[in-house]
C-alpha cells in the first residue's frame, strides 16, 4: 500500500437491528449486497475487498485519484435498499472512512 492508495473501511450501520427485526437471512442478504456493491465500486486488478468480520469490510488499492468523489459514490451505492428473497426491501446505510499516512501523521501501521 502506498500513500496514493489509502484503505477504505466500511461498517454497516444498524446491522444488529436488521438481524433482530428481520432475521439472520435478512442480515446475510444485507452483507451480500454490501459485498457486491463494494466489489463493483472497487473493480479493477489493483483493488481488493474483504470482510473484516461481523458487519465490517475493508477495501485496499483503490486509486486515490478523485478519492473524494469516489467515496461519495460509494456512500450513495451503499444507501441502496437491499432486496430480500421474498421481494421485501431493507433500507441500509454504512459508515465509510479513509485515511492516508499524511492525515494520521504516520506511515507505521504496527499495533502498539
N, C-alpha and C positions, 0 to 999 in steps of 0.2 A: 504494500500500500504506500502511496506517495501522498504528499500534501495536496496534490491535484485530484485525488480520488478519496474523499473522506467517506467513512462508513455512515450509513443512514440506519437509525434504529427506529423500529415501528412497534407500537403496542396498541392492541385493540382496546378501545375504551368500553367500559361497562360490560365486559365479556362475561363475568360471573352472572350478571342479570340475564343474559341471553340463555345460559345453561339453566338457570333457576326457573325462568319464565317459560321457556320453550323446550327444554330438554337437551340432553347431550348431543343427539343427532343434529339439532339446530346449531349448537356450538361448533360441531365438526364442519357443518356447511359454511359457517362464517369463516373459520380458519382456512378452509379450502378456497373460498372466494378470495380471501386476503392474499393467500399464497399465489393464486393465479394472477391477480392484479399486480402484485409485486414483480412476478416473472415477466409479465407483459411490459411493465414500466421499465424494468432494468434489462430488457432484452439486449443481447449482444455477447460476443465471445469474451469480453473482458469483465462481465458482470456476473455476480453470484448472489443468490438469495438463499437464506437458511432460517429455519425456525430455531430460536434460542431455547424455547421451552414455553409451555403454557400458551399465552397469547402474545408472545414477543418474537419479532423477526429482525434480522439484520440483512442489509444489502451492502455489498462491498464492490469496489471497482467501477462505480458509475462515473462516467466522465464528469468532471467538475464544471465544464463549460455550461453556462446558463443554469447553474445549480439552483438558484432561487426560483426560476420559472419551472424547472423540473420538479422541485419539491412541491410547489403549488399544484402542479398537475397531479402528482401522487396523492396529495390530500383530497383532491376532487374525485379521483378514482376510488379511493378508499371509502368515500362517503356514499357510494352507490349501494343501494339496498342489496342484501344477499337474498337469493331465492332458494326456498326450501323445496324438497322433493314434491311436497303436496301443493306447490304453487304459491304458498304464502311468502311474504317478504318480511325481512327484518331490517330496520334501519340500523346502520353501523357507522362507526367513526373510529378514527385511530389518531394517536399522537405520533408525530414524526419529528425526529431530531437528527441533526448532522453537525459534526464538528471537525475542524481541521486543526493541525498542530498549532497554527497561529492563534486560533481562538481559545484553545485551552492552555497555551503557553508552554507546551512541552511536546517533544517527539517520542518520549518514553511512555510506552503503554504497559509497563510492568505493574503488577498489583503489589501494593505495599501494605 
